[in-house]
Amino acid sequence: MWQQGWSELHDIQDAAIPAMLGGETDVLIGAATAAGKTEAAFLPICSNLAEPAGPGVRALYVGPLKALINDQFRRVEELCETLEIPVHRWHGDVAGARKKALLRAPSGILLITPESLEAMFVLRGTRIPAIFAGLQYVVIDELHSFLGTERGAQLLSQLHRLETALKRRVPRIGLSATLGDMSLAAAQLRPDHSDRMTVLESQATGQELRLQLRSYVDQPPVMTLDEDTPSVTSVRRIADHMFTTLRGRTNLVFANARSRVELYSSELADRSAQARVPNEFHAHHGNLAKELREDVEAMLKDPTRPATAVCTTTLEMGIDIGAIAEVAQIGPPPSVAALRQRLGRSGRRDEPAVLRAYCATVGTDARTTPLDRLHLPLVQMIASIELLLERWCEPPDPAQLHLSTLVQQLLSLIAQHGGAQPVQAYRVLCGRGSPFSAVTSEQFTQLLRALGAHDVLTQTGDGTLLLGGRGEVTVNHYSFYAAFQTPEEYRLVHSGRQLGTMPVDFPLYEGLLLLFAGRRWRVLAINDDDKSVQLVPAHGGTPPYLGDAAGSVHTGVRTRMRALLEGDRTPVYADAQTRALLEQARRDYAALGLDESPIIVEGSDTLFFPWIGNRQLHTLAAILSATGVDAAAEGAALRLVGCGWAVAVKALSAVVQGPVPLPVEVARKVGNKATQKFDHWLGEELLCEQYASASLDCDGALHAAESLVGQEFRE
């Protein structure tokens, strides 16, 4: 502290000392980015670790990204250099010699990813008790990125298995900048045992925030005689504004989808070339090669030259990328939590946080649909900003079965010990404190039978579970260690250098023009044998589809959207175009009668506006579809296709008055449920049960239906 010149501790650091020094309880630390969460955890941890102890890793740090591991390794190593506490990192890019040195003499602090920890269980299972013999703390960084996900279930299972191997409880320290309901997050940090947990949340406020929301309108498409006159699209106008305002400083531009990253980064690079100035704008997303991403990160850290990264969630995490002057958000963020995390990247070192929000929409005319007349993406953007300013964000999703991840953990457990008895495997994987504790013994038995039928598992005469032929192949493949699905991809190569990857289902052909890594390319050749694509520079191109980045909108956001459309307050941060569009949306909302009734008729269809989250909306659509009604979620609305007003109301009333649908029964009517890595081995019954736990909210859907039916409809 003296070396750093600190005159005082942040409030969260001060509060963490008594909570952690005892080393007896779990601790959940919530604070904004750059509020000192890492030091809040490691100052008391290192104070305890400074006392001599026996062999074994004494503190385990788990982070979601290799880049974050590398960044935190430098910070923790600097903290420990005078304490004689060894610091190690372990992931795919760490040299084998360093890993062998740790295995020979495990000690100090180990920083690792869940995938590398999984590999340690599989490949060095019998040595786990010795490697972690001295373990006193487990630190989980960026906790919000794990909650409710397959990786989160994998990590919590690993920690449960680790404690089972050590035969003792190890305190868990969760760090996050974006947690909605802290009590729900605490319950997921240690399932079924959250009673012994200290929850700390920073109360530090007062940072200056500079905020502006700008809107751009594209005119509806019209036929023109002068086809050579290019239209000035909203993309180009947004790029013009960013080029003018962001040049000369270090910034982050979040464009949500990877294809949008490519589009905007290439537009900005074009403007640099036209202005004959160095290009400061660079793409950064998960499909780019590691070297290209690291080049961009190095540019952001370099204080001698300005750089702006156009990115997705890859730079949302807390890796150190230097002082970020401004953050731009194009289109509604995936969630309020994501927006809060992104804004936290700006405003460090006593500077104000700056958020530039951009929204593109299409002008309305007589042909515009009712949904488009409401400008819902813009309204969602405003709702997200309003909730951000109120310090609200989405709570963690309720617990799921995560059966696909349970399959992975079962195979890992068998590989770790060379076999397992079914009762023992169920106790270790699904006992109290495990993320799979909701899985019943009957479901587990069902799972074992399904895996046996697919030759994933086999069983000896004494009942011992072993890996079957397909299980052996799966566990021995490098992709096994990740709990999530990794799609097959082509490698994009230019002059022998790999630029990145793209999905194999994207239609490729020689001569195709595309945007990638912020530059324009032409496909020279395609080699299907080694899944490579040779590129050469070109002058045109469009961004490839690299996956959908749309978030699941929460009921809290939709409720605020309705309040905005029914209110009259104009946000002070909105530009003139935004204010005009919001007022137009409010007029159309009233003109459609939505201020009095949540139902409108559009041609032969009927639209309901329950203003609920995506999970509840899709569940209601599934319930109606199961009754024979053609229903689908469409943005914030529920569309009943081919149903007039009376038929639609009758269908919804029948759902409300009928028996309460069981989630599993609703799931049976849903197609394409196998979306996770090992779902194809589950069997129909387990697949329905998993889908119901992960994607359906029948109670929320029925509550919304009752609310709709209980209101006075008018045609």
Solvent accessible surface area in square Angstrom, and as a share of the most:
residue,aa,sasa,rsa
1,M,112,0.50
2,W,228,0.80
3,Q,138,0.61
4,Q,104,0.46
5,G,61,0.59
6,W,88,0.31
7,S,115,0.74
8,E,137,0.62
9,L,42,0.21
10,H,97,0.43
11,D,64,0.33
12,I,3,0.01
13,Q,8,0.03
14,D,85,0.44
15,A,40,0.31
16,A,0,0.00
17,I,58,0.29
18,P,104,0.65
19,A,20,0.16
20,M,1,0.01
21,L,73,0.36
22,G,55,0.53
23,G,26,0.25
24,E,120,0.54
25,T,45,0.26
26,D,0,0.00
27,V,0,0.00
28,L,0,0.00
29,I,0,0.00
30,G,6,0.06
31,A,3,0.03
32,A,59,0.45
33,T,20,0.12
34,A,58,0.45
35,A,17,0.13
36,G,11,0.11
37,K,26,0.11
38,T,12,0.07
39,E,30,0.13
40,A,1,0.01
41,A,0,0.00
42,F,1,0.00
43,L,34,0.17
44,P,3,0.02
45,I,0,0.00
46,C,4,0.02
47,S,63,0.41
48,N,36,0.19
49,L,5,0.02
50,A,51,0.40
51,E,114,0.51
52,P,127,0.80
53,A,64,0.50
54,G,51,0.49
55,P,110,0.69
56,G,0,0.00
57,V,0,0.00
58,R,26,0.10
59,A,1,0.00
60,L,0,0.00
61,Y,0,0.00
62,V,0,0.00
63,G,0,0.00
64,P,6,0.03
65,L,57,0.28
66,K,79,0.34
67,A,35,0.27
68,L,1,0.00
69,I,0,0.00
70,N,31,0.16
71,D,6,0.03
72,Q,6,0.03
73,F,21,0.09
74,R,120,0.44
75,R,87,0.32
76,V,1,0.01
77,E,80,0.36
78,E,97,0.44
79,L,56,0.28
80,C,3,0.02
81,E,119,0.53
82,T,97,0.56
83,L,70,0.35
84,E,162,0.73
85,I,14,0.07
86,P,61,0.38
87,V,20,0.11
88,H,42,0.19
89,R,73,0.27
90,W,10,0.03
91,H,4,0.02
92,G,65,0.62
93,D,71,0.37
94,V,16,0.09
95,A,58,0.45
96,G,43,0.42
97,A,75,0.58
98,R,165,0.60
99,K,40,0.17
100,K,126,0.53
101,A,45,0.35
102,L,2,0.01
103,L,15,0.08
104,R,180,0.66
105,A,65,0.51
106,P,15,0.09
107,S,34,0.22
108,G,3,0.03
109,I,0,0.00
110,L,0,0.00
111,L,0,0.00
112,I,0,0.00
113,T,7,0.04
114,P,0,0.00
115,E,35,0.16
116,S,13,0.09
117,L,0,0.00
118,E,0,0.00
119,A,17,0.13
120,M,0,0.00
121,F,0,0.00
122,V,18,0.10
123,L,113,0.56
124,R,71,0.26
125,G,6,0.06
126,T,117,0.68
127,R,98,0.36
128,I,0,0.00
129,P,58,0.36
130,A,59,0.46
131,I,0,0.00
132,F,0,0.00
133,A,51,0.39
134,G,21,0.20
135,L,1,0.00
136,Q,61,0.27
137,Y,2,0.01
138,V,3,0.02
139,V,0,0.00
140,I,0,0.00
141,D,8,0.04
142,E,11,0.05
143,L,3,0.02
144,H,40,0.18
145,S,32,0.21
146,F,4,0.02
147,L,24,0.12
148,G,21,0.20
149,T,54,0.32
150,E,39,0.17
151,R,44,0.16
152,G,6,0.05
153,A,5,0.03
154,Q,0,0.00
155,L,2,0.01
156,L,20,0.10
157,S,1,0.01
158,Q,0,0.00
159,L,2,0.01
160,H,28,0.12
161,R,6,0.02
162,L,2,0.01
163,E,23,0.10
164,T,49,0.28
165,A,27,0.21
166,L,24,0.12
167,K,179,0.76
168,R,98,0.36
169,R,66,0.24
170,V,1,0.01
171,P,10,0.07
172,R,2,0.01
173,I,1,0.00
174,G,0,0.00
175,L,1,0.01
176,S,1,0.00
177,A,6,0.05
178,T,4,0.02
179,L,11,0.06
180,G,28,0.27
181,D,56,0.29
182,M,21,0.09
183,S,75,0.49
184,L,80,0.40
185,A,0,0.00
186,A,6,0.05
187,A,42,0.32
188,Q,31,0.14
189,L,0,0.00
190,R,10,0.04
191,P,18,0.11
192,D,69,0.36
193,H,59,0.26
194,S,42,0.27
195,D,119,0.62
196,R,124,0.45
197,M,27,0.12
198,T,46,0.27
199,V,64,0.37
200,L,24,0.12
201,E,75,0.34
202,S,7,0.05
203,Q,127,0.56
204,A,71,0.55
205,T,100,0.58
206,G,78,0.75
207,Q,108,0.48
208,E,90,0.40
209,L,59,0.30
210,R,132,0.48
211,L,34,0.17
212,Q,64,0.28
213,L,0,0.00
214,R,62,0.22
215,S,4,0.03
216,Y,15,0.06
217,V,22,0.12
218,D,38,0.20
219,Q,136,0.60
220,P,21,0.13
221,P,114,0.72
222,V,112,0.64
223,M,186,0.83
224,T,76,0.44
225,L,186,0.93
226,D,80,0.41
227,E,143,0.64
228,D,133,0.69
229,T,86,0.50
230,P,98,0.62
231,S,80,0.51
232,V,102,0.59
233,T,45,0.26
234,S,5,0.03
235,V,22,0.13
236,R,94,0.34
237,R,81,0.30
238,I,0,0.00
239,A,0,0.00
240,D,66,0.34
241,H,33,0.15
242,M,0,0.00
243,F,34,0.14
244,T,108,0.63
245,T,30,0.17
246,L,1,0.00
247,R,76,0.28
248,G,49,0.47
249,R,103,0.38
250,T,19,0.11
251,N,0,0.00
252,L,0,0.00
253,V,0,0.00
254,F,0,0.00
255,A,3,0.02
256,N,29,0.15
257,A,19,0.15
258,R,82,0.30
259,S,23,0.15
260,R,92,0.34
261,V,0,0.00
262,E,0,0.00
263,L,37,0.18
264,Y,0,0.00
265,S,0,0.00
266,S,2,0.01
267,E,24,0.11
268,L,0,0.00
269,A,22,0.17
270,D,41,0.21
271,R,31,0.11
272,S,1,0.00
273,A,74,0.58
274,Q,139,0.62
275,A,53,0.41
276,R,222,0.81
277,V,47,0.27
278,P,108,0.68
279,N,62,0.32
280,E,15,0.07
281,F,3,0.01
282,H,38,0.17
283,A,5,0.04
284,H,3,0.01
285,H,0,0.00
286,G,35,0.34
287,N,5,0.02
288,L,5,0.02
289,A,11,0.08
290,K,70,0.30
291,E,93,0.42
292,L,26,0.13
293,R,58,0.21
294,E,76,0.34
295,D,63,0.33
296,V,10,0.05
297,E,23,0.10
298,A,58,0.45
299,M,39,0.17
300,L,5,0.02
301,K,82,0.35
302,D,43,0.22
303,P,130,0.82
304,T,118,0.69
305,R,123,0.45
306,P,47,0.30
307,A,2,0.02
308,T,0,0.00
309,A,0,0.00
310,V,0,0.00
311,C,0,0.00
312,T,8,0.05
313,T,70,0.41
314,T,29,0.17
315,L,0,0.00
316,E,15,0.07
317,M,26,0.11
318,G,18,0.17
319,I,7,0.04
320,D,52,0.27
321,I,2,0.01
322,G,14,0.13
323,A,55,0.43
324,I,5,0.03
325,A,36,0.28
326,E,5,0.02
327,V,0,0.00
328,A,0,0.00
329,Q,0,0.00
330,I,14,0.07
331,G,13,0.13
332,P,31,0.20
333,P,3,0.02
334,P,28,0.17
335,S,30,0.19
336,V,0,0.00
337,A,20,0.16
338,A,11,0.08
339,L,1,0.00
340,R,47,0.17
341,Q,3,0.01
342,R,1,0.00
343,L,21,0.10
344,G,19,0.18
345,R,2,0.01
346,S,3,0.02
347,G,7,0.07
348,R,44,0.16
349,R,160,0.58
350,D,151,0.78
351,E,106,0.48
352,P,26,0.16
353,A,3,0.02
354,V,20,0.12
355,L,0,0.00
356,R,49,0.18
357,A,1,0.01
358,Y,0,0.00
359,C,2,0.01
360,A,40,0.31
361,T,24,0.14
362,V,79,0.45
363,G,11,0.11
364,T,46,0.27
365,D,59,0.30
366,A,112,0.87
367,R,170,0.62
368,T,28,0.16
369,T,54,0.31
370,P,17,0.11
371,L,19,0.09
372,D,86,0.45
373,R,63,0.23
374,L,0,0.00
375,H,4,0.02
376,L,18,0.09
377,P,71,0.45
378,L,2,0.01
379,V,0,0.00
380,Q,29,0.13
381,M,0,0.00
382,I,0,0.00
383,A,0,0.00
384,S,3,0.02
385,I,0,0.00
386,E,12,0.06
387,L,10,0.05
388,L,17,0.08
389,L,82,0.41
390,E,100,0.45
391,R,120,0.44
392,W,74,0.26
393,C,6,0.03
394,E,29,0.13
395,P,40,0.25
396,P,20,0.13
397,D,75,0.39
398,P,83,0.52
399,A,86,0.66
400,Q,22,0.10
401,L,18,0.09
402,H,13,0.06
403,L,1,0.00
404,S,0,0.00
405,T,0,0.00
406,L,0,0.00
407,V,0,0.00
408,Q,0,0.00
409,Q,0,0.00
410,L,0,0.00
411,L,0,0.00
412,S,0,0.00
413,L,5,0.03
414,I,3,0.02
415,A,29,0.23
416,Q,10,0.05
417,H,103,0.46
418,G,58,0.56
419,G,11,0.11
420,A,4,0.03
421,Q,72,0.32
422,P,30,0.19
423,V,124,0.71
424,Q,74,0.33
425,A,0,0.00
426,Y,59,0.22
427,R,140,0.51
428,V,11,0.06
429,L,1,0.01
430,C,6,0.03
431,G,19,0.18
432,R,159,0.58
433,G,4,0.04
434,S,1,0.01
435,P,20,0.13
436,F,1,0.00
437,S,42,0.27
438,A,64,0.49
439,V,2,0.01
440,T,63,0.37
441,S,56,0.36
442,E,124,0.55
443,Q,29,0.13
444,F,7,0.03
445,T,55,0.32
446,Q,63,0.28
447,L,1,0.00
448,L,27,0.13
449,R,176,0.64
450,A,17,0.13
451,L,0,0.00
452,G,38,0.37
453,A,88,0.68
454,H,61,0.27
455,D,74,0.38
456,V,0,0.00
457,L,7,0.04
458,T,64,0.37
459,Q,101,0.45
460,T,56,0.32
461,G,92,0.88
462,D,108,0.56
463,G,17,0.16
464,T,28,0.16
465,L,6,0.03
466,L,59,0.29
467,L,28,0.14
468,G,6,0.05
469,G,41,0.40
470,R,120,0.44
471,G,0,0.00
472,E,79,0.35
473,V,110,0.63
474,T,25,0.15
475,V,5,0.03
476,N,118,0.61
477,H,88,0.39
478,Y,174,0.66
479,S,31,0.20
480,F,1,0.01
481,Y,40,0.15
482,A,12,0.09
483,A,1,0.00
484,F,72,0.30
485,Q,99,0.44
486,T,66,0.38
487,P,85,0.54
488,E,104,0.47
489,E,55,0.25
490,Y,24,0.09
491,R,85,0.31
492,L,0,0.00
493,V,12,0.07
494,H,42,0.19
495,S,101,0.65
496,G,74,0.71
497,R,115,0.42
498,Q,67,0.30
499,L,10,0.05
500,G,1,0.01
501,T,29,0.17
502,M,0,0.00
503,P,22,0.14
504,V,49,0.28
505,D,122,0.63
506,F,41,0.17
507,P,100,0.63
508,L,32,0.16
509,Y,128,0.49
510,E,117,0.52
511,G,32,0.31
512,L,23,0.12
513,L,72,0.36
514,L,1,0.01
515,L,1,0.01
516,F,0,0.00
517,A,24,0.19
518,G,7,0.07
519,R,124,0.45
520,R,51,0.18
521,W,1,0.00
522,R,98,0.36
523,V,0,0.00
524,L,90,0.45
525,A,38,0.29
526,I,49,0.25
527,N,69,0.35
528,D,88,0.46
529,D,141,0.73
530,D,72,0.37
531,K,63,0.27
532,S,5,0.03
533,V,0,0.00
534,Q,68,0.30
535,L,3,0.02
536,V,37,0.21
537,P,74,0.47
538,A,25,0.19
539,H,181,0.81
540,G,22,0.21
541,G,20,0.20
542,T,92,0.53
543,P,33,0.21
544,P,0,0.00
545,Y,132,0.50
546,L,10,0.05
547,G,33,0.31
548,D,113,0.59
549,A,37,0.29
550,A,86,0.66
551,G,29,0.28
552,S,79,0.51
553,V,18,0.10
554,H,62,0.28
555,T,43,0.25
556,G,21,0.20
557,V,4,0.02
558,R,10,0.04
559,T,76,0.44
560,R,59,0.21
561,M,3,0.01
562,R,75,0.27
563,A,54,0.42
564,L,12,0.06
565,L,5,0.02
566,E,83,0.37
567,G,34,0.33
568,D,128,0.66
569,R,137,0.50
570,T,47,0.27
571,P,2,0.01
572,V,147,0.84
573,Y,20,0.08
574,A,4,0.03
575,D,23,0.12
576,A,66,0.51
577,Q,65,0.29
578,T,0,0.00
579,R,101,0.37
580,A,56,0.43
581,L,7,0.03
582,L,0,0.00
583,E,64,0.29
584,Q,40,0.18
585,A,0,0.00
586,R,21,0.08
587,R,150,0.55
588,D,22,0.11
589,Y,2,0.01
590,A,50,0.39
591,A,77,0.60
592,L,37,0.18
593,G,2,0.02
594,L,4,0.02
595,D,71,0.37
596,E,112,0.50
597,S,2,0.02
598,P,5,0.03
599,I,6,0.03
600,I,13,0.07
601,V,68,0.39
602,E,41,0.19
603,G,73,0.70
604,S,81,0.52
605,D,21,0.11
606,T,0,0.00
607,L,0,0.00
608,F,0,0.00
609,F,1,0.00
610,P,16,0.10
611,W,10,0.04
612,I,17,0.08
613,G,1,0.01
614,N,32,0.16
615,R,48,0.17
616,Q,32,0.14
617,L,1,0.01
618,H,99,0.44
619,T,0,0.00
620,L,0,0.00
621,A,8,0.06
622,A,14,0.11
623,I,8,0.04
624,L,0,0.00
625,S,51,0.33
626,A,42,0.32
627,T,90,0.52
628,G,69,0.67
629,V,25,0.14
630,D,86,0.44
631,A,11,0.08
632,A,47,0.37
633,A,28,0.21
634,E,66,0.30
635,G,54,0.52
636,A,3,0.02
637,A,0,0.00
638,L,0,0.00
639,R,33,0.12
640,L,0,0.00
641,V,64,0.37
642,G,56,0.53
643,C,13,0.08
644,G,33,0.32
645,W,61,0.22
646,A,66,0.51
647,V,87,0.50
648,A,0,0.00
649,V,25,0.15
650,K,155,0.66
651,A,17,0.13
652,L,0,0.00
653,S,19,0.12
654,A,60,0.47
655,V,12,0.07
656,V,42,0.24
657,Q,145,0.65
658,G,29,0.28
659,P,127,0.80
660,V,108,0.62
661,P,29,0.18
662,L,117,0.58
663,P,54,0.34
664,V,38,0.22
665,E,81,0.36
666,V,4,0.02
667,A,0,0.00
668,R,96,0.35
669,K,136,0.57
670,V,31,0.18
671,G,58,0.56
672,N,139,0.71
673,K,18,0.08
674,A,51,0.40
675,T,94,0.55
676,Q,33,0.14
677,K,20,0.09
678,F,8,0.03
679,D,3,0.01
680,H,112,0.50
681,W,11,0.04
682,L,2,0.01
683,G,37,0.36
684,E,101,0.45
685,E,60,0.27
686,L,2,0.01
687,L,21,0.10
688,C,0,0.00
689,E,30,0.14
690,Q,6,0.02
691,Y,49,0.19
692,A,9,0.07
693,S,28,0.18
694,A,20,0.16
695,S,39,0.25
696,L,11,0.06
697,D,37,0.19
698,C,8,0.05
699,D,111,0.57
700,G,21,0.20
701,A,0,0.00
702,L,17,0.08
703,H,130,0.58
704,A,5,0.04
705,A,0,0.00
706,E,89,0.40
707,S,56,0.36
708,L,3,0.02
709,V,42,0.24
710,G,68,0.65
711,Q,58,0.26
712,E,151,0.68
713,F,27,0.11
714,R,120,0.44
715,E,162,0.73
